[in-house]
Amino acid sequence: MARIKPQIKIDPNLLTTKYVKSASDKELKSYLYTDMVVKASYANTLITIIFNTNNYERATKTILNFIKRSDNPESIQFGIKIDREDSVLEEKLKEFLEKLPVHIVLLSSPKGRGYIDLWQWVNFIYKSTSKKSYFILNISDEMEINEQSWDTTLAKYKGLEGDHIFRLRTSDYKNRNYSSLYECGYAPDTTAIYTNKYLQIQGDFSPCFGPDNGQQFVAYYLSTMNYPKHYQFLRDRVINNISFSGLGTNYGLEKSKMRKRQVINYLLWQNMFKHCYQENYFLRARKIQIEIIKNCNLDFSLKKFEHQEEYKRFCFYYANKITKHETRRLYLSYKISKIKYIFARVKEYNFVWYHTGYYGPTIKGYIYHFILMMLQKHPMDLIRANTQDTSKDNRNKFITLLLHPDDFYFQSIKKFQSIKKDKKINNKVFLNLLKPLHYTIVTYGFVIMIIRSTIKDVLTVFVSFPIIHNIVNIFVESRRSSYSLIINNDKNQQSKNMIVKGEDL
C-alpha cells in the first residue's frame, strides 16, 4: 500500500458538476459548483440529509426508506456525492432522482483518492445545500430510518432551544458520557441530527477526516470548557423516538480489503488528534459558546467580542448596567498547551488498550501502533507475509514475537521464578536496589520545594515595597480579567445561573 498523506486539500471548483432540482421539478438541471442556485441554497426544508455513494442499490434503498416513512417528502432535501468515473451510475441515479418529490443536490466529480477524502465532500455538499433547512443529518448510504412519520416527530423539536443551537443524539452511543478526548474518536455519535445554526457557526463539519468524530470533539470541549462550574454549554439533547439501522461501517468488504481499510482508518484517526486540529475543534466550541451568550438576557451591558487570533483567544468586553463607564474584560482562550498535549498523546499510543478497549501487554500495544503508523501495514498481513516466506525463519520468529509477546512474557516469568527460587531473590532485594533511586527523588523533590518556597517569599517581600507595588498594580490592571462572569443570575435556583469561566491572562 502506498504511503498515505491524510491531508491533501481538494478544490471542488475543478471538474465538479452540480445537479439540482426542487421537490416539484421533473428534471435535474446542471450547474457549476460555484454557481449560486436559489432552489438549492434556499429551499424551505425541514432537514437536509447528506451522504457519499458509489452504489446504486444502496443509495436508492436509503433514499426510498426516508421518503416512504415520511409524512411530507417535499420537506426533505438530499445532498449526494458520486464519482464521475462511473457514468452508468450517474445516469441511472439521475433518472431515479428526477421522479422523486424531494429536493436534490447531486455533486459529480472525479474520484481522486476516494474514501480518504470523503470527509471533504461532506463539507462541500453541506455548503451547496439549503441554508434554510432547520436540521442537517450526515449518514452513510447503508443507513435507514426505523420510525414511520419520523419527519413529523422531528419537526416537534424545532425551537427546542430558544437560540436554535443544539444537536439531537440518536445513535447507540447517545447516552454515553465522555471522560476522555480519545473516546470521541472511537465512539462518536454517528447519527446526530444538527440544527443548521449549530453548523453555520462553525462553517462546516470538520477540518480533517471524521465529520462525526469532529463534531464529538466539539461537544467534548463544550462540556469541559466551563469545568468545574456547575453550568455546561454543551447542547446535546438525547431523543428516543428517532432511530436508525445499518449503522455498521465497511459493509461488504472482504477480509484483505477490510484490513487495508482498518489501516487507513487508524492513520486518519491519528491525524484527527494533531494539535492544530484539536485547537480548531476547541475554537469551534468557543464560537458556539459565544453565540449562546449573545442570545441570552444579559445581566450586564455587552460591549463587544473581539477575536485576538495571535493569542488564540476571544476578549469579551462588558460593563455593569449601573456603572456603564467601567468596562471590564473576560478572556476565553482556545489555546491548547503543546507540551502537555504531546505527553497526553504518547500515553494513548497503546493501540490495544486505547483503540480496541481490550487488555494486553503494553509493549504489544505500542508495537501495533508503530507497525500501523510507520510501516502502514496491518499486523496480520505482516505475519502472513513472513510466514509464507520460509527463507525468513528468523525474521518471522522475531515479528511473531513482537506481535504476540504473550508467550514470551509467560516464558520469561517462568524463568524469573526459577531464578528467584534458586538464588533466593525476593521483593526485599528489589526494594533495597530501588532505595538509592527513591532517596534521590525524595531529596531532589525536597530541595526544589525549598527553592520554590524561598523565591515566592522573596518576591512577596520585594513587591510589598510601595514603588514596586504600584508598578505591579498598574501592570496587572492593564491586563485584568475576571475569573468568571455571571450571565444570568437566578437567585431562587442557583443551578440555573449561567456562569462563564474565563482565564486570568
C-alpha positions, 0 to 999 in steps of 0.5 A: 500500500502506498504511503498515505498523506491524510491531508491533501486539500481538494478544490471542488471548483475543478471538474465538479458538476452540480445537479439540482432540482426542487421537490416539484421539478421533473428534471435535474438541471446542471450547474457549476459548483460555484454557481449560486442556485436559489432552489438549492441554497434556499429551499424551505426544508425541514432537514437536509440529509447528506451522504457519499455513494458509489452504489446504486442499490444502496443509495436508492434503498436509503433514499426510498426508506426516508421518503416512504416513512415520511409524512411530507417528502417535499420537506426533505432535501438530499445532498449526494456525492458520486464519482464521475468515473462511473457514468452508468451510475450517474445516469441511472441515479439521475433518472431515479432522482428526477421522479422523486418529490424531494429536493436534490443536490447531486455533486459529480466529480472525479474520484481522486483518492476516494474514501480518504477524502470523503470527509471533504465532500461532506463539507462541500455538499453541506455548503451547496445545500439549503441554508434554510433547512432547520436540521442537517443529518450526515449518514452513510448510504447503508443507513435507514430510518426505523420510525414511520412519520419520523419527519413529523416527530422531528419537526416537534423539536424545532425551537427546542432551544430558544437560540436554535443551537443544539444537536439531537443524539440518536445513535447507540452511543447517545447516552454515553458520557465522555471522560476522555478526548480519545473516546470521541474518536472511537465512539462518536455519535454517528447519527446526530441530527444538527440544527443548521445554526449549530453548523453555520457557526462553525462553517462546516463539519470538520477540518480533517477526516471524521465529520462525526468524530469532529463534531464529538470533539466539539461537544467534548470541549463544550462540556469541559470548557466551563469545568468545574462550574456547575453550568455546561454549554454543551447542547446535546439533547438525547431523543428516543423516538428517532432511530436508525439501522445499518449503522455498521461501517465497511459493509461488504468488504472482504477480509484483505480489503477490510484490513487495508481499510482498518489501516487507513482508518487508524492513520486518519484517526491519528491525524484527527488528534494533531494539535492544530486540529484539536485547537480548531475543534476547541475554537469551534466550541468557543464560537458556539459558546459565544453565540449562546451568550449573545442570545441570552438576557444579559445581566450586564451591558455587552460591549463587544467580542473581539477575536485576538487570533495571535493569542488564540483567544476571544476578549469579551468586553462588558460593563455593569448596567449601573456603572456603564463607564467601567468596562471590564474584560473576560478572556476565553482562550482556545489555546491548547498547551503543546507540551502537555498535549504531546505527553497526553498523546504518547500515553494513548499510543497503546493501540490495544488498550486505547483503540480496541478497549481490550487488555494486553501487554503494553509493549504489544500495544505500542508495537501495533501502533508503530507497525500501523503508523510507520510501516502502514501495514496491518499486523496480520498481513505482516505475519502472513507475509513472513510466514509464507516466506520460509527463507525468513525463519528468523525474521518471522520468529522475531515479528511473531514475537513482537506481535504476540509477546504473550508467550514470551512474557509467560516464558520469561516469568517462568524463568524469573521464578526459577531464578528467584527460587534458586538464588533466593531473590525476593521483593526485599532485594528489589526494594533495597536496589530501588532505595538509592533511586527513591532517596534521590527523588525524595531529596531532589523533590525536597530541595526544589520545594525549598527553592520554590518556597524561598523565591515566592517569599522573596518576591512577596517581600520585594513587591510589598515595597510601595514603588514596586507595588504600584508598578505591579498594580498598574501592570496587572490592571492593564491586563485584568480579567475576571475569573468568571462572569455571571450571565444570568443570575437566578437567585431562587435556583442557583443551578440555573445561573449561567456562569462563564469561566474565563482565564486570568491572562 
